[in-house]
Amino acid sequence: MFRDRAFKHERFFQGFDKESPFHKGDLKYVILDLLKDKPRYGYEIIRALEERSHGLYAPSPGVVYPTLQMLEEMGYASSEERDGKKVFTITEEGKKFISERKDFTEEVKSHMKYHWSPENMGVFAEMMRDVGEMARTMGHRARRVEPDKMQRIREVISRASDEIKIILEE
């Protein structure tokens, strides 16, 4: 049975301050969809998700492996040792499960594509590098400046933040 969803983008992708960009339970659909393409081991799944997100999201092994174990326990995936690695394959039951929930799976994939669109990734990555560089500069040097300079820096950052909010609301 499909879950009803409000099409609120933030329901799926919460931003940088959250542990996972997926709503609880969504990752199993994404993993099964990846296994549908070919058998994979855990770190290959992590890398595939990192690739699809253009480097913005890489689930931790502590999220992926328990999900794979759960899928195996549910009978939707099976595993075998290959070259010292545990490789997971989708089962017929898993294919049936994902097929019966195709609309839901496509909805999750659509939101992934929307939020991780390659159109803005280059500029976004540059912007995040700039923010990181500013944070490093602030951490290393700004603590040692005089109070009047510190106040000027805070005002510059505050104005920039306000302008960014205005741009995003346009």
Contacts in CASP RR format, 6 or more apart in sequence:
PFRMAT RR
TARGET T0000
AUTHOR 0000-0000-0000
METHOD contacts of the structure
MODEL  1
MFRDRAFKHERFFQGFDKESPFHKGDLKYVILDLLKDKPRYGYEIIRALE
ERSHGLYAPSPGVVYPTLQMLEEMGYASSEERDGKKVFTITEEGKKFISE
RKDFTEEVKSHMKYHWSPENMGVFAEMMRDVGEMARTMGHRARRVEPDKM
QRIREVISRASDEIKIILEE
2 101 0 8 1.000
2 103 0 8 1.000
2 104 0 8 1.000
3 104 0 8 1.000
5 11 0 8 1.000
5 107 0 8 1.000
9 111 0 8 1.000
9 114 0 8 1.000
9 115 0 8 1.000
11 23 0 8 1.000
12 21 0 8 1.000
12 22 0 8 1.000
12 23 0 8 1.000
12 26 0 8 1.000
12 108 0 8 1.000
12 111 0 8 1.000
12 112 0 8 1.000
12 115 0 8 1.000
13 21 0 8 1.000
13 22 0 8 1.000
13 111 0 8 1.000
13 115 0 8 1.000
14 20 0 8 1.000
14 21 0 8 1.000
15 21 0 8 1.000
20 27 0 8 1.000
20 59 0 8 1.000
20 63 0 8 1.000
21 53 0 8 1.000
21 57 0 8 1.000
21 115 0 8 1.000
22 30 0 8 1.000
22 108 0 8 1.000
26 108 0 8 1.000
27 59 0 8 1.000
27 63 0 8 1.000
27 64 0 8 1.000
27 67 0 8 1.000
28 67 0 8 1.000
28 70 0 8 1.000
28 71 0 8 1.000
28 76 0 8 1.000
29 98 0 8 1.000
29 101 0 8 1.000
29 104 0 8 1.000
29 105 0 8 1.000
29 108 0 8 1.000
30 49 0 8 1.000
30 108 0 8 1.000
30 109 0 8 1.000
30 112 0 8 1.000
31 45 0 8 1.000
31 64 0 8 1.000
31 67 0 8 1.000
31 68 0 8 1.000
31 71 0 8 1.000
31 77 0 8 1.000
32 71 0 8 1.000
32 76 0 8 1.000
32 77 0 8 1.000
32 90 0 8 1.000
32 94 0 8 1.000
32 97 0 8 1.000
32 98 0 8 1.000
32 105 0 8 1.000
33 98 0 8 1.000
33 105 0 8 1.000
33 109 0 8 1.000
34 40 0 8 1.000
34 45 0 8 1.000
34 48 0 8 1.000
34 49 0 8 1.000
35 77 0 8 1.000
35 88 0 8 1.000
35 89 0 8 1.000
35 90 0 8 1.000
36 90 0 8 1.000
36 95 0 8 1.000
36 98 0 8 1.000
39 87 0 8 1.000
39 88 0 8 1.000
39 89 0 8 1.000
40 48 0 8 1.000
40 87 0 8 1.000
40 88 0 8 1.000
41 82 0 8 1.000
41 85 0 8 1.000
41 86 0 8 1.000
41 87 0 8 1.000
41 88 0 8 1.000
42 61 0 8 1.000
42 64 0 8 1.000
42 65 0 8 1.000
42 68 0 8 1.000
42 86 0 8 1.000
42 88 0 8 1.000
43 61 0 8 1.000
45 59 0 8 1.000
45 64 0 8 1.000
45 68 0 8 1.000
45 88 0 8 1.000
46 58 0 8 1.000
46 59 0 8 1.000
46 60 0 8 1.000
46 61 0 8 1.000
46 64 0 8 1.000
47 58 0 8 1.000
49 57 0 8 1.000
49 58 0 8 1.000
49 59 0 8 1.000
50 57 0 8 1.000
50 58 0 8 1.000
52 112 0 8 1.000
52 116 0 8 1.000
53 112 0 8 1.000
53 116 0 8 1.000
54 116 0 8 1.000
54 118 0 8 1.000
54 121 0 8 1.000
54 122 0 8 1.000
54 125 0 8 1.000
56 116 0 8 1.000
56 121 0 8 1.000
57 116 0 8 1.000
68 77 0 8 1.000
68 79 0 8 1.000
68 88 0 8 1.000
71 77 0 8 1.000
71 88 0 8 1.000
71 94 0 8 1.000
72 78 0 8 1.000
72 79 0 8 1.000
72 88 0 8 1.000
74 93 0 8 1.000
74 97 0 8 1.000
75 91 0 8 1.000
75 93 0 8 1.000
75 94 0 8 1.000
76 90 0 8 1.000
76 91 0 8 1.000
76 93 0 8 1.000
76 94 0 8 1.000
76 97 0 8 1.000
76 98 0 8 1.000
77 88 0 8 1.000
77 89 0 8 1.000
77 90 0 8 1.000
77 91 0 8 1.000
77 94 0 8 1.000
78 88 0 8 1.000
78 89 0 8 1.000
78 91 0 8 1.000
79 86 0 8 1.000
79 87 0 8 1.000
79 88 0 8 1.000
79 89 0 8 1.000
80 86 0 8 1.000
80 87 0 8 1.000
80 89 0 8 1.000
81 87 0 8 1.000
90 98 0 8 1.000
98 105 0 8 1.000
138 153 0 8 1.000
142 150 0 8 1.000
142 153 0 8 1.000
145 153 0 8 1.000
END
